[in-house]
Amino acid sequence: GGPLKCSLDHLIQKRTGIFFSVVRMRCLWFVLAIPLTTGFRSLHASTRCAQRMSCYLVRMKLLGLQPQRQLFFSQLDECKAISYLQQWPIKRFGPGVNSWGNAEWALFGCPTKYEFSSQPTNHGVRLIYYLSAVGKRRRGLSGLVTDGSFDLSVDMNARLLGVIPAGPAIISRSEVGLESRASYERIVWQRLLLDVSKLDGRKLGTVRGVNACPDEVKLDRIDRIMSTDSLWRRGYNY
């Protein structure tokens, strides 16, 4: 309720100090520089929106979460999209003839192949990470030790940067572990963008806007090689 929200905001401002102010100013510049077609009527309204954006980003930081990546649609079939997400990670990166190995991930500066287990959720899928052998040895641990996760889910009432209502979307959210998988998640999200926008978008709905994919050329090259040779010549020099 109201008292709880006020206490949380007070704690956030107390613990983040200068960081909060810097994020708020950056968000304010974002709101003022890019027209978002939301009908802002005054600088006061823009400032209020920037403050909400900054609160959202700071909450993500305190909770050990990364801000959402978002792919918006003008129309989206919710059931089909959820089913698609639940199958997609294993289809793309899991075991099989055309699974990605060390060579593919090395193209993007990742030291080894992407290791995860896939768990369906009510709105999509969760990729669960486990602490590496080196990480466990350093900490005196053994067995399977969960270490963060990466969620891909459908939100039919998504908000841009957690603030501005923007319609249906596929979103991602990271729970940061002891070992960072940010470089992997960046590529996973781009591969999903390309698959939904180019290959499977018509099955799910109509993608809205232009979505940046800086590694598109490399990702398309991997696909071409795999489609040319079903065994894709293990050890192929990309």
Secondary structure by P-SEA (a helix, b strand, c coil): caaaaaaaaaaaaaacaaaaaaaaaaaaaaaaacccccccccaaaaaaaaaaaaaaaaaaaaaccccbbbbbbcccaaaaaaaaaaaccccccccccccccaaaaaaacccccbbbbbbbcccbbbbbbbbcaaaaaaacccccccccbbbbbbbccccccccccccccbbbbbbcccccaaaaaaaaaaaaaaaaacccccccccccccccccaaaaaaaaaaaaaacccccccccc
